Amino acid sequence: MRKRTKYIHEGKYVAEIDVELIEADDEWAPYLSVQDAEKLDEVRDLLRMGDLKAASRRARVFELKPISQSR
């Protein structure tokens, strides 16, 4: 297994989540465990609902702010 960071972008928020990729000798490798996949889905749903407090307990959450406006 190797650790990776996955990012989920929802609206003006991004969640940073640490997961472990499972290595195997098949065409599907590397892949996530069921628990890590569910964690990603849960954080995505929490961000969509606007529950930043709950999402922050499961991941590092950032707010995106524009640096400049395009014309």
PDB file of N, H, CA, C and O in Angstrom:
ATOM      1  N   MET A   1       0.836  -1.187   0.000  1.00  0.00           N
ATOM      2  CA  MET A   1       0.000   0.000   0.000  1.00  0.00           C
ATOM      3  C   MET A   1       0.880   1.249   0.000  1.00  0.00           C
ATOM      4  O   MET A   1       1.976   1.258   0.560  1.00  0.00           O
ATOM      5  N   ARG A   2       0.382   2.279  -0.628  1.00  0.00           N
ATOM      6  H   ARG A   2      -0.508   2.271  -1.082  1.00  0.00           H
ATOM      7  CA  ARG A   2       1.089   3.551  -0.592  1.00  0.00           C
ATOM      8  C   ARG A   2       0.090   4.671  -0.314  1.00  0.00           C
ATOM      9  O   ARG A   2      -1.040   4.660  -0.801  1.00  0.00           O
ATOM     10  N   LYS A   3       0.534   5.622   0.472  1.00  0.00           N
ATOM     11  H   LYS A   3       1.452   5.631   0.868  1.00  0.00           H
ATOM     12  CA  LYS A   3      -0.333   6.734   0.863  1.00  0.00           C
ATOM     13  C   LYS A   3      -0.351   7.790  -0.230  1.00  0.00           C
ATOM     14  O   LYS A   3       0.666   8.079  -0.860  1.00  0.00           O
ATOM     15  N   ARG A   4      -1.529   8.357  -0.437  1.00  0.00           N
ATOM     16  H   ARG A   4      -2.355   8.122   0.075  1.00  0.00           H
ATOM     17  CA  ARG A   4      -1.728   9.434  -1.393  1.00  0.00           C
ATOM     18  C   ARG A   4      -2.718  10.431  -0.803  1.00  0.00           C
ATOM     19  O   ARG A   4      -3.463  10.122   0.127  1.00  0.00           O
ATOM     20  N   THR A   5      -2.705  11.614  -1.360  1.00  0.00           N
ATOM     21  H   THR A   5      -2.099  11.865  -2.116  1.00  0.00           H
ATOM     22  CA  THR A   5      -3.678  12.627  -0.979  1.00  0.00           C
ATOM     23  C   THR A   5      -4.628  12.821  -2.147  1.00  0.00           C
ATOM     24  O   THR A   5      -4.198  13.054  -3.277  1.00  0.00           O
ATOM     25  N   LYS A   6      -5.914  12.725  -1.872  1.00  0.00           N
ATOM     26  H   LYS A   6      -6.263  12.536  -0.955  1.00  0.00           H
ATOM     27  CA  LYS A   6      -6.947  12.953  -2.879  1.00  0.00           C
ATOM     28  C   LYS A   6      -7.628  14.274  -2.566  1.00  0.00           C
ATOM     29  O   LYS A   6      -7.749  14.663  -1.405  1.00  0.00           O
ATOM     30  N   TYR A   7      -8.069  14.958  -3.611  1.00  0.00           N
ATOM     31  H   TYR A   7      -7.971  14.642  -4.555  1.00  0.00           H
ATOM     32  CA  TYR A   7      -8.735  16.246  -3.463  1.00  0.00           C
ATOM     33  C   TYR A   7     -10.147  16.152  -4.028  1.00  0.00           C
ATOM     34  O   TYR A   7     -10.371  15.585  -5.098  1.00  0.00           O
ATOM     35  N   ILE A   8     -11.091  16.721  -3.283  1.00  0.00           N
ATOM     36  H   ILE A   8     -10.908  17.182  -2.415  1.00  0.00           H
ATOM     37  CA  ILE A   8     -12.468  16.783  -3.737  1.00  0.00           C
ATOM     38  C   ILE A   8     -12.845  18.251  -3.832  1.00  0.00           C
ATOM     39  O   ILE A   8     -12.699  19.003  -2.868  1.00  0.00           O
ATOM     40  N   HIS A   9     -13.328  18.653  -4.995  1.00  0.00           N
ATOM     41  H   HIS A   9     -13.446  18.042  -5.778  1.00  0.00           H
ATOM     42  CA  HIS A   9     -13.716  20.042  -5.217  1.00  0.00           C
ATOM     43  C   HIS A   9     -15.241  20.116  -5.323  1.00  0.00           C
ATOM     44  O   HIS A   9     -15.841  19.481  -6.191  1.00  0.00           O
ATOM     45  N   GLU A  10     -15.852  20.884  -4.449  1.00  0.00           N
ATOM     46  H   GLU A  10     -15.365  21.400  -3.745  1.00  0.00           H
ATOM     47  CA  GLU A  10     -17.299  21.106  -4.479  1.00  0.00           C
ATOM     48  C   GLU A  10     -17.555  22.588  -4.262  1.00  0.00           C
ATOM     49  O   GLU A  10     -17.273  23.123  -3.190  1.00  0.00           O
ATOM     50  N   GLY A  11     -18.089  23.248  -5.281  1.00  0.00           N
ATOM     51  H   GLY A  11     -18.318  22.812  -6.152  1.00  0.00           H
ATOM     52  CA  GLY A  11     -18.378  24.677  -5.151  1.00  0.00           C
ATOM     53  C   GLY A  11     -17.112  25.464  -4.885  1.00  0.00           C
ATOM     54  O   GLY A  11     -16.137  25.362  -5.628  1.00  0.00           O
ATOM     55  N   LYS A  12     -17.132  26.254  -3.814  1.00  0.00           N
ATOM     56  H   LYS A  12     -17.925  26.337  -3.210  1.00  0.00           H
ATOM     57  CA  LYS A  12     -15.958  27.062  -3.484  1.00  0.00           C
ATOM     58  C   LYS A  12     -15.058  26.405  -2.447  1.00  0.00           C
ATOM     59  O   LYS A  12     -14.209  27.067  -1.851  1.00  0.00           O
ATOM     60  N   TYR A  13     -15.242  25.095  -2.225  1.00  0.00           N
ATOM     61  H   TYR A  13     -15.932  24.557  -2.708  1.00  0.00           H
ATOM     62  CA  TYR A  13     -14.452  24.372  -1.232  1.00  0.00           C
ATOM     63  C   TYR A  13     -13.671  23.221  -1.856  1.00  0.00           C
ATOM     64  O   TYR A  13     -14.084  22.628  -2.853  1.00  0.00           O
ATOM     65  N   VAL A  14     -12.540  22.927  -1.242  1.00  0.00           N
ATOM     66  H   VAL A  14     -12.204  23.408  -0.433  1.00  0.00           H
ATOM     67  CA  VAL A  14     -11.728  21.761  -1.610  1.00  0.00           C
ATOM     68  C   VAL A  14     -11.396  21.017  -0.333  1.00  0.00           C
ATOM     69  O   VAL A  14     -10.983  21.619   0.658  1.00  0.00           O
ATOM     70  N   ALA A  15     -11.578  19.704  -0.360  1.00  0.00           N
ATOM     71  H   ALA A  15     -11.914  19.215  -1.165  1.00  0.00           H
ATOM     72  CA  ALA A  15     -11.211  18.868   0.782  1.00  0.00           C
ATOM     73  C   ALA A  15      -9.990  18.046   0.401  1.00  0.00           C
ATOM     74  O   ALA A  15      -9.905  17.512  -0.705  1.00  0.00           O
ATOM     75  N   GLU A  16      -9.059  17.954   1.319  1.00  0.00           N
ATOM     76  H   GLU A  16      -9.128  18.388   2.217  1.00  0.00           H
ATOM     77  CA  GLU A  16      -7.825  17.190   1.135  1.00  0.00           C
ATOM     78  C   GLU A  16      -7.917  15.975   2.057  1.00  0.00           C
ATOM     79  O   GLU A  16      -8.030  16.117   3.275  1.00  0.00           O
ATOM     80  N   ILE A  17      -7.868  14.779   1.465  1.00  0.00           N
ATOM     81  H   ILE A  17      -7.776  14.664   0.476  1.00  0.00           H
ATOM     82  CA  ILE A  17      -8.095  13.551   2.220  1.00  0.00           C
ATOM     83  C   ILE A  17      -6.953  12.570   1.964  1.00  0.00           C
ATOM     84  O   ILE A  17      -6.614  12.288   0.815  1.00  0.00           O
ATOM     85  N   ASP A  18      -6.370  12.057   3.033  1.00  0.00           N
ATOM     86  H   ASP A  18      -6.646  12.286   3.966  1.00  0.00           H
ATOM     87  CA  ASP A  18      -5.315  11.048   2.914  1.00  0.00           C
ATOM     88  C   ASP A  18      -5.960   9.671   2.755  1.00  0.00           C
ATOM     89  O   ASP A  18      -6.838   9.287   3.528  1.00  0.00           O
ATOM     90  N   VAL A  19      -5.508   8.941   1.740  1.00  0.00           N
ATOM     91  H   VAL A  19      -4.795   9.253   1.113  1.00  0.00           H
ATOM     92  CA  VAL A  19      -6.008   7.587   1.484  1.00  0.00           C
ATOM     93  C   VAL A  19      -4.817   6.671   1.223  1.00  0.00           C
ATOM     94  O   VAL A  19      -3.691   7.135   1.047  1.00  0.00           O
ATOM     95  N   GLU A  20      -5.074   5.387   1.203  1.00  0.00           N
ATOM     96  H   GLU A  20      -5.989   5.010   1.346  1.00  0.00           H
ATOM     97  CA  GLU A  20      -4.044   4.402   0.854  1.00  0.00           C
ATOM     98  C   GLU A  20      -4.459   3.698  -0.425  1.00  0.00           C
ATOM     99  O   GLU A  20      -5.573   3.185  -0.531  1.00  0.00           O
ATOM    100  N   LEU A  21      -3.555   3.677  -1.394  1.00  0.00           N
ATOM    101  H   LEU A  21      -2.650   4.093  -1.308  1.00  0.00           H
ATOM    102  CA  LEU A  21      -3.793   2.954  -2.635  1.00  0.00           C
ATOM    103  C   LEU A  21      -3.322   1.516  -2.466  1.00  0.00           C
ATOM    104  O   LEU A  21      -2.225   1.264  -1.968  1.00  0.00           O
ATOM    105  N   ILE A  22      -4.144   0.599  -2.879  1.00  0.00           N
ATOM    106  H   ILE A  22      -5.035   0.803  -3.284  1.00  0.00           H
ATOM    107  CA  ILE A  22      -3.834  -0.826  -2.774  1.00  0.00           C
ATOM    108  C   ILE A  22      -3.193  -1.279  -4.079  1.00  0.00           C
ATOM    109  O   ILE A  22      -3.771  -1.123  -5.154  1.00  0.00           O
ATOM    110  N   GLU A  23      -2.008  -1.834  -3.974  1.00  0.00           N
ATOM    111  H   GLU A  23      -1.538  -1.961  -3.100  1.00  0.00           H
ATOM    112  CA  GLU A  23      -1.285  -2.344  -5.133  1.00  0.00           C
ATOM    113  C   GLU A  23      -1.660  -3.811  -5.349  1.00  0.00           C
ATOM    114  O   GLU A  23      -1.781  -4.580  -4.395  1.00  0.00           O
ATOM    115  N   ALA A  24      -1.838  -4.181  -6.603  1.00  0.00           N
ATOM    116  H   ALA A  24      -1.740  -3.557  -7.378  1.00  0.00           H
ATOM    117  CA  ALA A  24      -2.149  -5.576  -6.932  1.00  0.00           C
ATOM    118  C   ALA A  24      -1.626  -5.854  -8.338  1.00  0.00           C
ATOM    119  O   ALA A  24      -1.264  -4.935  -9.071  1.00  0.00           O
ATOM    120  N   ASP A  25      -1.594  -7.124  -8.699  1.00  0.00           N
ATOM    121  H   ASP A  25      -1.888  -7.871  -8.104  1.00  0.00           H
ATOM    122  CA  ASP A  25      -1.114  -7.520 -10.023  1.00  0.00           C
ATOM    123  C   ASP A  25      -2.282  -7.768 -10.973  1.00  0.00           C
ATOM    124  O   ASP A  25      -2.378  -8.832 -11.585  1.00  0.00           O
ATOM    125  N   ASP A  26      -3.161  -6.789 -11.092  1.00  0.00           N
ATOM    126  H   ASP A  26      -3.083  -5.925 -10.594  1.00  0.00           H
ATOM    127  CA  ASP A  26      -4.259  -6.895 -12.047  1.00  0.00           C
ATOM    128  C   ASP A  26      -4.482  -5.547 -12.725  1.00  0.00           C
ATOM    129  O   ASP A  26      -3.877  -4.544 -12.346  1.00  0.00           O
ATOM    130  N   GLU A  27      -5.348  -5.531 -13.723  1.00  0.00           N
ATOM    131  H   GLU A  27      -5.839  -6.346 -14.031  1.00  0.00           H
ATOM    132  CA  GLU A  27      -5.536  -4.301 -14.498  1.00  0.00           C
ATOM    133  C   GLU A  27      -6.261  -3.199 -13.733  1.00  0.00           C
ATOM    134  O   GLU A  27      -6.304  -2.066 -14.211  1.00  0.00           O
ATOM    135  N   TRP A  28      -6.834  -3.487 -12.560  1.00  0.00           N
ATOM    136  H   TRP A  28      -6.799  -4.408 -12.171  1.00  0.00           H
ATOM    137  CA  TRP A  28      -7.557  -2.483 -11.783  1.00  0.00           C
ATOM    138  C   TRP A  28      -6.657  -1.749 -10.796  1.00  0.00           C
ATOM    139  O   TRP A  28      -7.069  -0.742 -10.220  1.00  0.00           O
ATOM    140  N   ALA A  29      -5.459  -2.228 -10.598  1.00  0.00           N
ATOM    141  H   ALA A  29      -5.124  -3.046 -11.066  1.00  0.00           H
ATOM    142  CA  ALA A  29      -4.560  -1.649  -9.594  1.00  0.00           C
ATOM    143  C   ALA A  29      -3.945  -0.347 -10.109  1.00  0.00           C
ATOM    144  O   ALA A  29      -3.797  -0.194 -11.321  1.00  0.00           O
ATOM    145  N   PRO A  30      -3.592   0.571  -9.258  1.00  0.00           N
ATOM    146  CA  PRO A  30      -3.913   0.589  -7.835  1.00  0.00           C
ATOM    147  C   PRO A  30      -5.352   1.057  -7.612  1.00  0.00           C
ATOM    148  O   PRO A  30      -5.930   1.741  -8.457  1.00  0.00           O
ATOM    149  N   TYR A  31      -5.913   0.685  -6.478  1.00  0.00           N
ATOM    150  H   TYR A  31      -5.443   0.130  -5.792  1.00  0.00           H
ATOM    151  CA  TYR A  31      -7.287   1.064  -6.182  1.00  0.00           C
ATOM    152  C   TYR A  31      -7.441   1.391  -4.704  1.00  0.00           C
ATOM    153  O   TYR A  31      -6.556   1.110  -3.896  1.00  0.00           O
ATOM    154  N   LEU A  32      -8.585   1.992  -4.363  1.00  0.00           N
ATOM    155  H   LEU A  32      -9.304   2.220  -5.020  1.00  0.00           H
ATOM    156  CA  LEU A  32      -8.895   2.390  -2.988  1.00  0.00           C
ATOM    157  C   LEU A  32      -9.608   1.277  -2.257  1.00  0.00           C
ATOM    158  O   LEU A  32     -10.282   0.449  -2.870  1.00  0.00           O
ATOM    159  N   SER A  33      -9.458   1.258  -0.951  1.00  0.00           N
ATOM    160  H   SER A  33      -8.911   1.931  -0.453  1.00  0.00           H
ATOM    161  CA  SER A  33     -10.263   0.343  -0.139  1.00  0.00           C
ATOM    162  C   SER A  33     -11.703   0.857  -0.139  1.00  0.00           C
ATOM    163  O   SER A  33     -11.954   2.022  -0.448  1.00  0.00           O
ATOM    164  N   VAL A  34     -12.623  -0.001   0.201  1.00  0.00           N
ATOM    165  H   VAL A  34     -12.419  -0.947   0.452  1.00  0.00           H
ATOM    166  CA  VAL A  34     -14.026   0.398   0.290  1.00  0.00           C
ATOM    167  C   VAL A  34     -14.185   1.519   1.312  1.00  0.00           C
ATOM    168  O   VAL A  34     -14.952   2.456   1.089  1.00  0.00           O
ATOM    169  N   GLN A  35     -13.465   1.430   2.430  1.00  0.00           N
ATOM    170  H   GLN A  35     -12.842   0.669   2.611  1.00  0.00           H
ATOM    171  CA  GLN A  35     -13.563   2.444   3.480  1.00  0.00           C
ATOM    172  C   GLN A  35     -13.080   3.808   2.980  1.00  0.00           C
ATOM    173  O   GLN A  35     -13.714   4.826   3.259  1.00  0.00           O
ATOM    174  N   ASP A  36     -11.972   3.839   2.248  1.00  0.00           N
ATOM    175  H   ASP A  36     -11.457   3.012   2.022  1.00  0.00           H
ATOM    176  CA  ASP A  36     -11.467   5.109   1.723  1.00  0.00           C
ATOM    177  C   ASP A  36     -12.402   5.680   0.659  1.00  0.00           C
ATOM    178  O   ASP A  36     -12.624   6.890   0.621  1.00  0.00           O
ATOM    179  N   ALA A  37     -12.951   4.827  -0.203  1.00  0.00           N
ATOM    180  H   ALA A  37     -12.770   3.844  -0.172  1.00  0.00           H
ATOM    181  CA  ALA A  37     -13.900   5.290  -1.221  1.00  0.00           C
ATOM    182  C   ALA A  37     -15.149   5.879  -0.558  1.00  0.00           C
ATOM    183  O   ALA A  37     -15.656   6.914  -0.990  1.00  0.00           O
ATOM    184  N   GLU A  38     -15.639   5.217   0.490  1.00  0.00           N
ATOM    185  H   GLU A  38     -15.227   4.376   0.841  1.00  0.00           H
ATOM    186  CA  GLU A  38     -16.803   5.729   1.215  1.00  0.00           C
ATOM    187  C   GLU A  38     -16.488   7.053   1.911  1.00  0.00           C
ATOM    188  O   GLU A  38     -17.337   7.941   1.978  1.00  0.00           O
ATOM    189  N   LYS A  39     -15.278   7.180   2.422  1.00  0.00           N
ATOM    190  H   LYS A  39     -14.588   6.458   2.367  1.00  0.00           H
ATOM    191  CA  LYS A  39     -14.855   8.423   3.076  1.00  0.00           C
ATOM    192  C   LYS A  39     -14.862   9.580   2.075  1.00  0.00           C
ATOM    193  O   LYS A  39     -15.331  10.673   2.391  1.00  0.00           O
ATOM    194  N   LEU A  40     -14.344   9.340   0.872  1.00  0.00           N
ATOM    195  H   LEU A  40     -13.963   8.451   0.616  1.00  0.00           H
ATOM    196  CA  LEU A  40     -14.359  10.364  -0.170  1.00  0.00           C
ATOM    197  C   LEU A  40     -15.790  10.770  -0.518  1.00  0.00           C
ATOM    198  O   LEU A  40     -16.088  11.958  -0.645  1.00  0.00           O
ATOM    199  N   ASP A  41     -16.671   9.788  -0.671  1.00  0.00           N
ATOM    200  H   ASP A  41     -16.429   8.824  -0.568  1.00  0.00           H
ATOM    201  CA  ASP A  41     -18.073  10.076  -0.983  1.00  0.00           C
ATOM    202  C   ASP A  41     -18.750  10.849   0.144  1.00  0.00           C
ATOM    203  O   ASP A  41     -19.526  11.772  -0.103  1.00  0.00           O
ATOM    204  N   GLU A  42     -18.453  10.466   1.375  1.00  0.00           N
ATOM    205  H   GLU A  42     -17.823   9.716   1.576  1.00  0.00           H
ATOM    206  CA  GLU A  42     -19.061  11.134   2.530  1.00  0.00           C
ATOM    207  C   GLU A  42     -18.633  12.600   2.607  1.00  0.00           C
ATOM    208  O   GLU A  42     -19.461  13.481   2.838  1.00  0.00           O
ATOM    209  N   VAL A  43     -17.355  12.855   2.416  1.00  0.00           N
ATOM    210  H   VAL A  43     -16.682  12.140   2.228  1.00  0.00           H
ATOM    211  CA  VAL A  43     -16.863  14.236   2.465  1.00  0.00           C
ATOM    212  C   VAL A  43     -17.470  15.046   1.326  1.00  0.00           C
ATOM    213  O   VAL A  43     -17.845  16.201   1.528  1.00  0.00           O
ATOM    214  N   ARG A  44     -17.573  14.467   0.138  1.00  0.00           N
ATOM    215  H   ARG A  44     -17.268  13.529  -0.026  1.00  0.00           H
ATOM    216  CA  ARG A  44     -18.185  15.153  -1.000  1.00  0.00           C
ATOM    217  C   ARG A  44     -19.633  15.525  -0.676  1.00  0.00           C
ATOM    218  O   ARG A  44     -20.059  16.651  -0.935  1.00  0.00           O
ATOM    219  N   ASP A  45     -20.381  14.587  -0.116  1.00  0.00           N
ATOM    220  H   ASP A  45     -20.035  13.673   0.095  1.00  0.00           H
ATOM    221  CA  ASP A  45     -21.774  14.855   0.250  1.00  0.00           C
ATOM    222  C   ASP A  45     -21.875  15.954   1.303  1.00  0.00           C
ATOM    223  O   ASP A  45     -22.743  16.821   1.208  1.00  0.00           O
ATOM    224  N   LEU A  46     -20.996  15.927   2.306  1.00  0.00           N
ATOM    225  H   LEU A  46     -20.290  15.222   2.383  1.00  0.00           H
ATOM    226  CA  LEU A  46     -21.015  16.953   3.352  1.00  0.00           C
ATOM    227  C   LEU A  46     -20.720  18.333   2.783  1.00  0.00           C
ATOM    228  O   LEU A  46     -21.347  19.314   3.183  1.00  0.00           O
ATOM    229  N   LEU A  47     -19.777  18.420   1.856  1.00  0.00           N
ATOM    230  H   LEU A  47     -19.268  17.623   1.531  1.00  0.00           H
ATOM    231  CA  LEU A  47     -19.486  19.701   1.220  1.00  0.00           C
ATOM    232  C   LEU A  47     -20.684  20.193   0.408  1.00  0.00           C
ATOM    233  O   LEU A  47     -21.004  21.381   0.428  1.00  0.00           O
ATOM    234  N   ARG A  48     -21.338  19.289  -0.299  1.00  0.00           N
ATOM    235  H   ARG A  48     -21.079  18.323  -0.315  1.00  0.00           H
ATOM    236  CA  ARG A  48     -22.528  19.664  -1.088  1.00  0.00           C
ATOM    237  C   ARG A  48     -23.641  20.190  -0.193  1.00  0.00           C
ATOM    238  O   ARG A  48     -24.366  21.109  -0.574  1.00  0.00           O
ATOM    239  N   MET A  49     -23.777  19.612   0.988  1.00  0.00           N
ATOM    240  H   MET A  49     -23.188  18.865   1.298  1.00  0.00           H
ATOM    241  CA  MET A  49     -24.820  20.043   1.934  1.00  0.00           C
ATOM    242  C   MET A  49     -24.418  21.300   2.693  1.00  0.00           C
ATOM    243  O   MET A  49     -25.243  21.905   3.378  1.00  0.00           O
ATOM    244  N   GLY A  50     -23.152  21.696   2.572  1.00  0.00           N
ATOM    245  H   GLY A  50     -22.482  21.205   2.016  1.00  0.00           H
ATOM    246  CA  GLY A  50     -22.675  22.874   3.280  1.00  0.00           C
ATOM    247  C   GLY A  50     -22.307  22.617   4.728  1.00  0.00           C
ATOM    248  O   GLY A  50     -22.160  23.561   5.505  1.00  0.00           O
ATOM    249  N   ASP A  51     -22.154  21.342   5.110  1.00  0.00           N
ATOM    250  H   ASP A  51     -22.273  20.575   4.480  1.00  0.00           H
ATOM    251  CA  ASP A  51     -21.799  20.996   6.490  1.00  0.00           C
ATOM    252  C   ASP A  51     -20.276  20.971   6.625  1.00  0.00           C
ATOM    253  O   ASP A  51     -19.655  19.908   6.662  1.00  0.00           O
ATOM    254  N   LEU A  52     -19.702  22.155   6.698  1.00  0.00           N
ATOM    255  H   LEU A  52     -20.206  23.018   6.668  1.00  0.00           H
ATOM    256  CA  LEU A  52     -18.244  22.280   6.742  1.00  0.00           C
ATOM    257  C   LEU A  52     -17.660  21.746   8.046  1.00  0.00           C
ATOM    258  O   LEU A  52     -16.538  21.239   8.070  1.00  0.00           O
ATOM    259  N   LYS A  53     -18.421  21.863   9.122  1.00  0.00           N
ATOM    260  H   LYS A  53     -19.332  22.276   9.102  1.00  0.00           H
ATOM    261  CA  LYS A  53     -17.934  21.376  10.424  1.00  0.00           C
ATOM    262  C   LYS A  53     -17.719  19.861  10.376  1.00  0.00           C
ATOM    263  O   LYS A  53     -16.674  19.363  10.795  1.00  0.00           O
ATOM    264  N   ALA A  54     -18.710  19.137   9.866  1.00  0.00           N
ATOM    265  H   ALA A  54     -19.559  19.541   9.526  1.00  0.00           H
ATOM    266  CA  ALA A  54     -18.593  17.672   9.782  1.00  0.00           C
ATOM    267  C   ALA A  54     -17.532  17.274   8.762  1.00  0.00           C
ATOM    268  O   ALA A  54     -16.772  16.335   8.999  1.00  0.00           O
ATOM    269  N   ALA A  55     -17.471  17.973   7.633  1.00  0.00           N
ATOM    270  H   ALA A  55     -18.088  18.736   7.440  1.00  0.00           H
ATOM    271  CA  ALA A  55     -16.458  17.668   6.621  1.00  0.00           C
ATOM    272  C   ALA A  55     -15.058  17.894   7.180  1.00  0.00           C
ATOM    273  O   ALA A  55     -14.131  17.148   6.865  1.00  0.00           O
ATOM    274  N   SER A  56     -14.906  18.928   8.014  1.00  0.00           N
ATOM    275  H   SER A  56     -15.659  19.534   8.270  1.00  0.00           H
ATOM    276  CA  SER A  56     -13.596  19.248   8.595  1.00  0.00           C
ATOM    277  C   SER A  56     -13.139  18.211   9.608  1.00  0.00           C
ATOM    278  O   SER A  56     -11.945  18.108   9.889  1.00  0.00           O
ATOM    279  N   ARG A  57     -14.066  17.443  10.157  1.00  0.00           N
ATOM    280  H   ARG A  57     -15.036  17.527   9.928  1.00  0.00           H
ATOM    281  CA  ARG A  57     -13.674  16.368  11.073  1.00  0.00           C
ATOM    282  C   ARG A  57     -13.102  15.173  10.313  1.00  0.00           C
ATOM    283  O   ARG A  57     -12.397  14.348  10.895  1.00  0.00           O
ATOM    284  N   ARG A  58     -13.401  15.074   9.021  1.00  0.00           N
ATOM    285  H   ARG A  58     -13.974  15.743   8.548  1.00  0.00           H
ATOM    286  CA  ARG A  58     -12.961  13.936   8.219  1.00  0.00           C
ATOM    287  C   ARG A  58     -11.856  14.274   7.221  1.00  0.00           C
ATOM    288  O   ARG A  58     -11.198  13.384   6.681  1.00  0.00           O
ATOM    289  N   ALA A  59     -11.661  15.584   6.981  1.00  0.00           N
ATOM    290  H   ALA A  59     -12.196  16.307   7.420  1.00  0.00           H
ATOM    291  CA  ALA A  59     -10.680  16.011   5.981  1.00  0.00           C
ATOM    292  C   ALA A  59     -10.224  17.429   6.285  1.00  0.00           C
ATOM    293  O   ALA A  59     -10.806  18.115   7.125  1.00  0.00           O
ATOM    294  N   ARG A  60      -9.181  17.855   5.595  1.00  0.00           N
ATOM    295  H   ARG A  60      -8.709  17.297   4.913  1.00  0.00           H
ATOM    296  CA  ARG A  60      -8.753  19.248   5.675  1.00  0.00           C
ATOM    297  C   ARG A  60      -9.524  20.000   4.604  1.00  0.00           C
ATOM    298  O   ARG A  60      -9.446  19.662   3.423  1.00  0.00           O
ATOM    299  N   VAL A  61     -10.272  21.026   5.017  1.00  0.00           N
ATOM    300  H   VAL A  61     -10.335  21.301   5.976  1.00  0.00           H
ATOM    301  CA  VAL A  61     -11.147  21.742   4.091  1.00  0.00           C
ATOM    302  C   VAL A  61     -10.609  23.146   3.862  1.00  0.00           C
ATOM    303  O   VAL A  61     -10.224  23.848   4.797  1.00  0.00           O
ATOM    304  N   PHE A  62     -10.593  23.537   2.591  1.00  0.00           N
ATOM    305  H   PHE A  62     -10.906  22.967   1.831  1.00  0.00           H
ATOM    306  CA  PHE A  62     -10.103  24.852   2.193  1.00  0.00           C
ATOM    307  C   PHE A  62     -11.185  25.571   1.406  1.00  0.00           C
ATOM    308  O   PHE A  62     -11.980  24.949   0.701  1.00  0.00           O
ATOM    309  N   GLU A  63     -11.204  26.888   1.537  1.00  0.00           N
ATOM    310  H   GLU A  63     -10.559  27.393   2.110  1.00  0.00           H
ATOM    311  CA  GLU A  63     -12.118  27.705   0.743  1.00  0.00           C
ATOM    312  C   GLU A  63     -11.333  28.341  -0.393  1.00  0.00           C
ATOM    313  O   GLU A  63     -10.269  28.921  -0.177  1.00  0.00           O
ATOM    314  N   LEU A  64     -11.861  28.227  -1.594  1.00  0.00           N
ATOM    315  H   LEU A  64     -12.725  27.755  -1.769  1.00  0.00           H
ATOM    316  CA  LEU A  64     -11.211  28.809  -2.765  1.00  0.00           C
ATOM    317  C   LEU A  64     -11.648  30.260  -2.909  1.00  0.00           C
ATOM    318  O   LEU A  64     -12.835  30.575  -2.817  1.00  0.00           O
ATOM    319  N   LYS A  65     -10.685  31.132  -3.135  1.00  0.00           N
ATOM    320  H   LYS A  65      -9.721  30.877  -3.210  1.00  0.00           H
ATOM    321  CA  LYS A  65     -10.979  32.541  -3.357  1.00  0.00           C
ATOM    322  C   LYS A  65     -10.253  32.996  -4.612  1.00  0.00           C
ATOM    323  O   LYS A  65      -9.076  32.684  -4.788  1.00  0.00           O
ATOM    324  N   PRO A  66     -10.933  33.728  -5.487  1.00  0.00           N
ATOM    325  CA  PRO A  66     -10.265  34.186  -6.699  1.00  0.00           C
ATOM    326  C   PRO A  66      -9.186  35.214  -6.394  1.00  0.00           C
ATOM    327  O   PRO A  66      -9.345  36.059  -5.514  1.00  0.00           O
ATOM    328  N   ILE A  67      -8.113  35.130  -7.119  1.00  0.00           N
ATOM    329  H   ILE A  67      -7.984  34.444  -7.834  1.00  0.00           H
ATOM    330  CA  ILE A  67      -7.024  36.088  -6.966  1.00  0.00           C
ATOM    331  C   ILE A  67      -7.263  37.273  -7.889  1.00  0.00           C
ATOM    332  O   ILE A  67      -6.964  38.413  -7.534  1.00  0.00           O
ATOM    333  N   SER A  68      -7.798  37.006  -9.067  1.00  0.00           N
ATOM    334  H   SER A  68      -8.041  36.080  -9.356  1.00  0.00           H
ATOM    335  CA  SER A  68      -8.123  38.080 -10.002  1.00  0.00           C
ATOM    336  C   SER A  68      -9.399  37.715 -10.748  1.00  0.00           C
ATOM    337  O   SER A  68      -9.821  36.558 -10.769  1.00  0.00           O
ATOM    338  N   GLN A  69      -9.985  38.702 -11.341  1.00  0.00           N
ATOM    339  H   GLN A  69      -9.642  39.641 -11.323  1.00  0.00           H
ATOM    340  CA  GLN A  69     -11.200  38.469 -12.131  1.00  0.00           C
ATOM    341  C   GLN A  69     -10.851  38.588 -13.599  1.00  0.00           C
ATOM    342  O   GLN A  69     -10.189  39.538 -14.016  1.00  0.00           O
ATOM    343  N   SER A  70     -11.299  37.617 -14.383  1.00  0.00           N
ATOM    344  H   SER A  70     -11.837  36.845 -14.044  1.00  0.00           H
ATOM    345  CA  SER A  70     -11.046  37.680 -15.830  1.00  0.00           C
ATOM    346  C   SER A  70     -12.024  38.664 -16.466  1.00  0.00           C
ATOM    347  O   SER A  70     -13.128  38.884 -15.968  1.00  0.00           O
ATOM    348  N   ARG A  71     -11.601  39.228 -17.539  1.00  0.00           N
ATOM    349  H   ARG A  71     -10.704  39.050 -17.943  1.00  0.00           H
ATOM    350  CA  ARG A  71     -12.455  40.229 -18.220  1.00  0.00           C
ATOM    351  C   ARG A  71     -12.872  39.745 -19.556  1.00  0.00           C
ATOM    352  O   ARG A  71     -13.589  40.445 -20.270  1.00  0.00           O
TER     353      ARG A  71
END
